[in-house]
Amino acid sequence: MSKEVFPNGFTSWYETFYVVCQHIEYLRYKSSPLTEMLQVKYGSTKFWVVAKDITNAFEKDYTNEDWAEQELLFEEVVEKFIYLQLETLNKEHEDK
């Protein structure tokens, strides 16, 4: 098992993970095409792996970002980031 790295600290990581999970679950509830492929191919367990991977990528890309005064902006940026990541996963799946 690899050791996790939290470039912005663990608190930032788990806050981001929570938001990522919320958005993925919302997309699943709405039967979004972005999540249907994952559900069909991997079942429910893959969503947590994807959520972790998206969180790690987001935390790496936004290292040292100060979100304290920008709560709404944080949510918007995370949401757009999730959509881009899921679109990439779907594109990779289609190309196989």
N, C-alpha and C positions, 0 to 999 in steps of 0.2 A: 504494500500500500504506500502510495506516495504521500509525502508530507505537504499539506496545504500551505500556500503562500497567500497572505492577505496584504497586498500593497498599501491599502488604506486603513488597515487594522481590522480586527474581527468584527467590531460593532458595525462598521460600514458594510462589510461583506454580508452579514446576516440581515441587515436592513434591506440591502439590494436584493438578496435572495428572496426575501419575503415578497417584495414588490414583483419580482420576476414570476414567482409562483402564482401570485394573484392574477397577473395578466394571462399566464398560460391557462390557468383554470377557467378564466373568463372566456378565452377563445375556445376552449373545449366545450364549455356550456353552450356557446353560440354555434357550435359545429363548424368552426372556421376551417376552410381548406388548408390553412397553415398548420393546423394540428391534426387533421384527419389522417394524413399520411403516417405520422408518428404513431397514432393510435392503431392503425391497421397493421403496420409493419412490426411494431415493438410491444404494443399493449401499454398499460398504464405506467409500468415501471420506468420506461424510457423518459417520461416527462421529467422525473426528478433528476436524471442524469443530464438532460438537456438544460434544465433550470440551473443546475450547478455550473455547467459549461458556459452558459450565457452570463451568469453572475461573474464568473472568473474573468471572462473576456471584457465585460463592462468595467469591472474594477481595475483591470490592467489599463484599458484605454482611457479611463478617467481618473488616473492616479492623482492625488492631491487636489482634486476639484473641491471647492468650498461650496457646499449645497446649503449651508445653514440659513442663508437669507433667500433661498430660491426653492422652497419646498415644491411648488407646483412645477417649476422647470425640471426638477429632478424626475418627477413622475413622467413628464412628457418625453424627456430624453431617454429614460429607461424603456418606455413603451415603443418608441421608434427603433431603438436598438434591438428589442425583442423581435419586432416584425422583420427587420433586416436579417437577423440571425435565422429565424424560421424560414424565411424565403430562400436563404442560401441552402439550408438543409433540404428543403423541398427540391430545389434545383439540382442539388447533388444526387438526390434520389432518382429524379427523372432521367438524369444523364447515365445512370447505370443500366 
